[in-house]
Amino acid sequence: MYVIVEIAGQQFKAEKGRKLYVHRLHEEENASVSFDKVLLTDNDGQVVVGTPVVEGAKVTAKVLKHLKDDKVIVFKKKRRKGYKVKNGHRQPLTQILIEEITVA
């Protein structure tokens, strides 16, 4: 069984026991968090699509740790103008573990 759930503005495929990296959440580590914006459920081929969400469906997860993603280098250059700018960015992420999927 899996569901498509919206977490922090992005959609993820969630299964029980799966670890996901999502945008930084405000919860503390080892805290339990639940998401009720379930857009689709699939239970052994029985697909239910929400309009816009599936009523009564909920995903419960545990926050494992907060971390930063790999560095992304942003390099801008205009040739023959002497313009060069090098910038770096590391996206803050939260690793969560899907503990339970509840479908009413």
Phi, psi and omega in degrees: 000136175219162177223157170256119186235145177264120180233119177054040175086359178240155181258135181228148172271118185244131174232156181296131180088359182270143177262137180233148171254117182238168175303154186306126176261157184274354181286156178283164176294147183067012176273153178264137181225145180236147180236128181248005176270070179269120185267332184206143173233144177226113180243091181053049177094347177270100185266131175237121180256131182280159177231081354274345178236158177279125183290133176082358180270141183211145177241128178250133183224163178242132179282119181273307180197161175255137182208179176244147179285175177296154182288137176248125180267128176250114183239123180244140180208139171242119187292145178064013180245350181076019183258115175220131177227126177244128183225149177236157181209137173234119183283128175285132184232165173231131176265126180237154177244124180284117183263320186209142174239121182248124177237123181278000000 
